[in-house]
Amino acid sequence: MPIANIFRRPHYTSDTTDFIAQLKQAQPGLDQAQRQGRALLWDKNLDREQQAEFGAGRVPQKPYVYQTAPTGD
């Protein structure tokens, strides 16, 4: 008997995994809808030149931004 069979446990799926599997069976278009939502908000092609221009236009921030009163510098 191989050692691997001694430690093998029965197949287990969590309640959450079962719920998601049932949801996907009930709504077959769910994966496609999720991909469309992700593409709408996250999957964007960035213009590298424009990003470089934004970076070049940044103004350096003072070390302690919450100081309201001027210091005696």
Secondary structure, DSSP 4 states (H G I P E B T S, - for coil): --HHHHHPPPP---HHHHHHHHHHHH-TTHHHHHHHHHHHHT-----HHHHHHHHHTPPPPPS-TT--SPP--
